[in-house]
Amino acid sequence: MDKKDTDVEVVIPSIRSLRNLEHWREVLDGVHVIVIQDGDPSAKLDIPAGLDVTVWRRPDIEHLLGGRSWVISSFDSGCRCFGFLVATARYIYTFDDDCTPPLHRVDRRANPVRDHLANLRSPSHPDYFNTLYDIEFVRGYPHSLRRGKPTAISHGLWLEYPDLDAITQRDRPDFRIRDEVPVVQTVPRGAQYSMCGMNVAFDRALVGPAMYFGLMGAGQPWGRYDDLWAGWCSKVVCDHLGYGIKTGRPYVVHQKASDWRLNLTREENGIRWATELHAFFDSVTFDARHTTASQCYIELARQVEVGLAALDQYFVRLAEAMRVWVDLWEEFANPRAGSDRRNSLS
C-alpha cells in the first residue's frame, strides 16, 4: 500500500517466530499489525524490522482487563479476539502465522488486505443465490434485490493445506489445494457455514461484538472451534440485521498441516456435539428489539445458556463469557479509550 491505511488493522495470534511476516512486507506496508503472543510471554517472536507491529502478551491482557481477562482464551488461537478489542480501525483482517500471500507472478505476491477490503466495501446478496457468483446477476435474479446488503465479513480460502478437521486429515493425508478458484460468493441467508480464522476480515462497526472466539484451549473442554463458534454466532446475527458474508477470494498459502492426532483430542467434543450445535443455531431467533450486534449477542448468550446447558455445563460459562465480552466491547468502543489503549505499552 502506498500510504498508511488507517481503515484496516491486522491481528495475528502467535507462539513462534514471525520471520514469516517478511513474505507479507509489501502487503502490510502502511498497515498496523497487532500480534497476540500466546504461551510463554518471554519467548522471542523475531519480528522483521520495519513493520508497524504492537505485541500484546498474556500479562498485558491481564493488566488491561483485570478480573475479566478469563474471557480471552489461552493456548488457543482464539486469543486473537483480544486484538479485535484493542484495534481502532473500522476493518480487521486476521490470519495465522503460518500463512503467506500467494505468488501471482514470479516477482509479485497477491494482496489479501486489498482484496478483503474490496469485498467488505461492496454489497453482498444473501437473499437470492446467484449461480454466477458475484460476477454478474443471472437471468431471473430479481432487480429489486440487486442493490444488495452491507457486507460484514469477508471469508478467504487457502492453498496447499486447507482447513480440515482431524478425521478428514487422517483419512486424506495427501489432499492439497493447488489452484485458486477466482470466485467470490455470498453465503445465503439462513445457511450455516464454517468460518476459518486463518484468513478472514470483518467490519467492526457492523458485526464486531459478534466476533468473539469463545472459551477454548487451556482449561476448556474443546479446542479448534474458536473460529467456528464466532462464525456461527456472527452468521445468525448478520442474518437478523440484514448484513451479508462473502466467501472465496482472496486466498492465502497455508504452509503446513497440524498433527491430526493432537487435533482429534482437541476436537473430540466438538465433533460429538456437532449435530446439537447445528440444530441450536438453526433455531436461534431475534425480535424487533434487537437492532445492533451487541443487543443480538446478549440475546444469543441467553439462548446459549438455556438451549445448550443440557449438552454440557461448559455452555453456561461460555454464555457468561459472551456477556462479559459485549461489556468489554462497548467499553473499548470509546474513541478516547482506544487512543489510551494504543499507547498503554509505550
Disulfide bonds with the S-S distance in Angstrom:
none
